Amino acid sequence: MIEVADQFLDNLLHTTWPEFIAVIFGLLSVWYSKKVNILVFPTGIVSVLIYVYICYMAGIYADMGINILYFIMSVYGWYRWTHPRKDKQLPKVAFSSRREHFTALLITVVSFFGLVYVLGNYTDSTVVYLDSFTTSVFITGMWLMAIKKVENWMYWIIGDLVSVPLYFHKGLAFTGVQFFIFLIIAVAGYLAWRNIALNETADRHHRA
């Protein structure tokens, strides 16, 4: 136990400036997401671009790939949150439909097995299954967040739980701390978005 604590402190002391900046902007992004604030996207973009480099250097290749996808999804989400579809209002926080639940599950399963195959056969990754699992879960969470679905937080919570030990194992202790804080914010985010969606549903029923 003492050795683990010493290793953790040593990793924290050797945190690089890129990792420090990426963590700060990552925390800001999740906080703005909880607040349903458009700044979730620009702050997130700064963080994910830095993490592309960090994950590559650490050999966490699937997470490197997902950070590239985060960038693309952040641009998409930024656009969706500020540009309503023709003849429609800006998207509001809501619960996923049955179809969206099925799509989310399908995205997770297909991306997991696809990543396991790629990482297992074409990279030197030492965390094939954990890396694939967190990445597939986060892909789904990012998509659900872009379309403002409450359930996005459930996927972030699951992914954060696994990411904490994964990044500690890879010697990125400060990033591991970040994911622990992400976990706390994700729980609060789920409760906040759930209340918003429930109130919106109640208002619609009242107006009807």
Backbone torsions as a table, in degrees:
resi	resn	phi	psi	omega
1	MET	NA	-40.8	179.8
2	ILE	-65.9	-39.0	180.0
3	GLU	-64.3	-39.2	178.6
4	VAL	-63.4	-43.8	179.4
5	ALA	-63.9	-41.8	178.6
6	ASP	-63.4	-41.4	178.4
7	GLN	-64.2	-40.1	179.0
8	PHE	-62.0	-47.0	179.9
9	LEU	-64.4	-38.8	179.1
10	ASP	-64.1	-41.9	178.1
11	ASN	-63.6	-39.6	178.5
12	LEU	-63.0	-42.2	-178.4
13	LEU	-66.4	-25.0	-178.6
14	HIS	-101.4	18.9	176.7
15	THR	-63.1	130.2	-179.9
16	THR	-81.6	161.4	178.5
17	TRP	-62.8	-41.7	176.8
18	PRO	-58.6	-42.2	179.1
19	GLU	-65.2	-41.7	179.9
20	PHE	-60.1	-47.4	-179.9
21	ILE	-64.2	-42.2	179.9
22	ALA	-61.9	-39.9	179.8
23	VAL	-65.6	-45.9	-179.2
24	ILE	-59.9	-47.6	179.8
25	PHE	-69.0	-31.7	176.4
26	GLY	-65.5	-42.1	177.8
27	LEU	-65.3	-40.9	177.2
28	LEU	-61.0	-40.1	-178.6
29	SER	-62.9	-46.4	-179.6
30	VAL	-66.3	-37.8	178.3
31	TRP	-63.2	-44.1	178.2
32	TYR	-65.7	-32.3	176.6
33	SER	-63.7	-43.4	177.7
34	LYS	-58.1	-37.4	-178.4
35	LYS	-83.9	1.3	-175.9
36	VAL	53.6	46.1	-177.8
37	ASN	-105.5	134.7	-176.9
38	ILE	-58.9	-21.1	179.5
39	LEU	-66.5	-8.9	174.3
40	VAL	-54.4	-34.3	-174.0
41	PHE	-80.9	-50.5	179.1
42	PRO	-63.8	-39.5	178.4
43	THR	-66.5	-38.4	178.7
44	GLY	-65.6	-37.4	-179.7
45	ILE	-62.1	-42.6	178.2
46	VAL	-59.7	-46.4	-177.8
47	SER	-63.4	-48.1	-174.5
48	VAL	-68.3	-33.9	178.8
49	LEU	-65.1	-37.7	176.6
50	ILE	-68.6	-37.7	-178.1
51	TYR	-71.1	-20.8	172.9
52	VAL	-57.8	-46.0	179.5
53	TYR	-69.1	-45.1	-177.5
54	ILE	-61.3	-45.9	-177.9
55	CYS	-67.6	-34.7	177.1
56	TYR	-63.7	-44.8	-179.3
57	MET	-67.0	-29.4	-178.2
58	ALA	-89.3	-4.9	-179.9
59	GLY	76.0	22.1	177.3
60	ILE	-100.3	77.8	-165.7
61	TYR	-70.7	-37.3	179.6
62	ALA	-65.9	-40.3	177.3
63	ASP	-67.4	-30.5	173.5
64	MET	-62.6	-45.2	179.7
65	GLY	-64.0	-39.8	-178.3
66	ILE	-68.6	-28.4	177.6
67	ASN	-68.9	-31.5	172.7
68	ILE	-66.2	-41.9	177.9
69	LEU	-66.1	-37.7	175.9
70	TYR	-55.7	-42.7	180.0
71	PHE	-59.9	-47.2	-179.8
72	ILE	-63.5	-45.1	-179.0
73	MET	-68.3	-30.8	177.8
74	SER	-66.4	-41.5	176.8
75	VAL	-63.8	-42.9	178.8
76	TYR	-63.3	-47.0	180.0
77	GLY	-63.8	-39.8	177.7
78	TRP	-58.3	-44.0	179.1
79	TYR	-67.0	-44.8	-177.5
80	ARG	-63.3	-37.6	-178.4
81	TRP	-71.9	-20.7	-175.3
82	THR	-113.2	-10.1	-178.9
83	HIS	-130.4	102.6	178.4
84	PRO	-67.6	152.8	174.3
85	ARG	-67.1	160.0	-176.7
86	LYS	-55.2	129.6	178.7
87	ASP	65.4	19.9	178.6
88	LYS	-130.0	156.8	176.7
89	GLN	-79.0	168.2	173.3
90	LEU	-59.9	143.4	-178.2
91	PRO	-60.6	141.1	177.9
92	LYS	-111.1	157.4	176.9
93	VAL	-61.9	128.9	-176.8
94	ALA	-153.3	165.0	175.3
95	PHE	-79.4	150.3	179.3
96	SER	-70.0	145.4	174.1
97	SER	-78.7	171.6	177.9
98	ARG	-60.2	-40.0	179.1
99	ARG	-64.1	-41.3	179.5
100	GLU	-68.2	-34.9	174.5
101	HIS	-60.8	-46.6	-179.5
102	PHE	-63.3	-43.6	179.3
103	THR	-61.8	-42.0	179.3
104	ALA	-61.7	-44.3	179.1
105	LEU	-64.6	-41.4	179.9
106	LEU	-63.6	-43.6	178.2
107	ILE	-58.8	-43.8	-178.0
108	THR	-63.7	-48.7	-176.5
109	VAL	-66.7	-47.6	-178.3
110	VAL	-63.9	-44.4	-179.1
111	SER	-67.3	-34.8	179.3
112	PHE	-62.2	-53.6	-177.3
113	PHE	-67.4	-33.7	176.1
114	GLY	-64.2	-42.4	-180.0
115	LEU	-69.5	-39.0	177.4
116	VAL	-58.7	-43.4	-179.9
117	TYR	-63.9	-47.7	-177.3
118	VAL	-65.6	-48.6	-177.8
119	LEU	-66.7	-38.0	-178.0
120	GLY	-71.4	-27.4	-174.4
121	ASN	-108.1	-20.8	-172.4
122	TYR	-126.3	4.8	177.9
123	THR	-134.9	171.8	176.8
124	ASP	-101.1	25.3	-178.7
125	SER	-58.4	138.1	177.1
126	THR	-103.3	2.9	-179.2
127	VAL	-133.3	51.3	-172.5
128	VAL	-55.3	-51.7	-173.3
129	TYR	-74.1	-41.8	178.8
130	LEU	-65.7	-44.1	-179.5
131	ASP	-63.6	-42.2	179.6
132	SER	-66.2	-40.1	-178.0
133	PHE	-66.1	-51.1	-178.5
134	THR	-62.4	-39.1	-178.5
135	THR	-65.4	-45.2	-179.0
136	SER	-64.8	-38.6	178.5
137	VAL	-66.5	-42.4	-179.4
138	PHE	-69.6	-32.7	175.6
139	ILE	-58.3	-46.4	-179.9
140	THR	-65.7	-42.6	179.1
141	GLY	-60.8	-39.9	-179.8
142	MET	-65.7	-41.4	179.5
143	TRP	-63.7	-45.4	-179.2
144	LEU	-65.7	-33.8	177.7
145	MET	-68.4	-39.0	-179.0
146	ALA	-61.9	-29.7	178.6
147	ILE	-103.4	15.1	173.3
148	LYS	58.8	50.3	176.5
149	LYS	-103.4	135.2	-177.1
150	VAL	-54.4	-39.0	-172.9
151	GLU	-66.3	-9.5	177.5
152	ASN	-56.8	-34.5	-178.0
153	TRP	-67.2	-30.4	178.4
154	MET	-64.4	-38.8	178.2
155	TYR	-70.7	-39.0	176.6
156	TRP	-62.9	-40.5	-179.8
157	ILE	-60.7	-47.9	-179.9
158	ILE	-61.7	-46.2	-179.5
159	GLY	-64.6	-39.0	179.3
160	ASP	-64.0	-39.5	179.9
161	LEU	-58.5	-37.9	-179.1
162	VAL	-83.2	-32.2	-175.9
163	SER	-69.3	-31.1	-178.7
164	VAL	-56.5	-57.6	178.8
165	PRO	-67.7	-29.3	-179.9
166	LEU	-61.9	-47.0	-177.2
167	TYR	-75.7	-30.4	172.1
168	PHE	-61.7	-43.5	-179.7
169	HIS	-61.0	-34.6	-178.9
170	LYS	-85.7	4.8	177.2
171	GLY	81.4	12.7	178.4
172	LEU	-106.0	70.0	-173.0
173	ALA	-62.4	-40.7	-178.5
174	PHE	-64.2	-36.9	175.6
175	THR	-67.8	-35.8	175.4
176	GLY	-61.2	-41.1	175.8
177	VAL	-62.7	-40.6	178.3
178	GLN	-57.2	-45.3	-178.4
179	PHE	-68.7	-28.6	175.0
180	PHE	-67.2	-41.0	176.6
181	ILE	-67.5	-39.4	175.0
182	PHE	-54.2	-42.2	-178.5
183	LEU	-59.7	-45.4	179.6
184	ILE	-63.7	-45.4	-179.9
185	ILE	-66.1	-36.0	-179.0
186	ALA	-64.1	-39.9	177.0
187	VAL	-63.1	-45.5	178.0
188	ALA	-64.9	-38.1	178.6
189	GLY	-63.4	-41.8	178.5
190	TYR	-60.8	-46.1	-179.3
191	LEU	-64.0	-40.0	-179.0
192	ALA	-67.3	-47.5	-179.8
193	TRP	-66.8	-35.4	178.6
194	ARG	-62.1	-43.1	179.1
195	ASN	-65.4	-39.5	178.1
196	ILE	-62.1	-45.0	-179.0
197	ALA	-65.8	-40.6	178.9
198	LEU	-64.2	-41.9	179.0
199	ASN	-65.4	-39.2	178.7
200	GLU	-64.6	-41.1	178.3
201	THR	-64.1	-42.8	-180.0
202	ALA	-64.4	-39.0	179.2
203	ASP	-64.4	-40.6	179.3
204	ARG	-63.7	-42.6	179.0
205	HIS	-65.3	-36.3	-179.9
206	HIS	-67.1	-42.1	179.7
207	ARG	-68.8	-30.0	178.9
208	ALA	-72.0	NA	NA
